[in-house]
Amino acid sequence: MSRSHTRVAEAVRDEACPVTEVLDRVAGKWSIGILIAAAHGPVRFTELERAVNGISRRMLTLNLRRLERDGLLVRTVYPTVPPKVEYSLTPMARELHTSLTGLVGWAERHRSAVSEARAAYDTAAERGPDAD
């Protein structure tokens, strides 16, 4: 591999790495569910736990901390006994929620077309490359 090619590959990797890291974080299995559930206003931990199917308390806690660290959630603690904690989206997360809603809409509109394309591909693959 030439030196110039190596430099180009490194530049692409360095530029894409932060984008990939952010997308991995916000597009994670649990992050999307949490962000969608929190979009309806301040929400408490137990409400999130019920809204995000299949998430454990530990995984919810870890994801809430990550989303707060990434600037997507605000955690508000009220000085009551027992303490009341609520989570809400930041403006940045509200913008992300708009994009997620668009993506969900796209997936719903094209779900059958994707299924049909998969079935056609699988049928063609079963017949083999020479079966045209």
Number of C-alpha atoms within 10 A of each C-alpha: 5 6 8 9 10 11 11 11 12 12 12 11 12 11 11 11 12 11 11 11 11 12 11 12 17 21 13 12 11 18 19 17 17 24 25 20 20 23 18 10 11 16 18 16 16 12 13 22 18 11 15 18 10 10 17 11 13 9 13 19 13 12 18 23 16 16 20 17 11 13 14 22 24 17 17 13 11 11 9 8 6 7 9 12 16 20 23 22 27 15 12 11 21 18 12 18 18 13 12 17 12 12 12 12 12 11 13 10 11 12 11 11 11 12 11 12 11 12 12 12 11 12 11 14 11 10 10 10 8 6 8 6
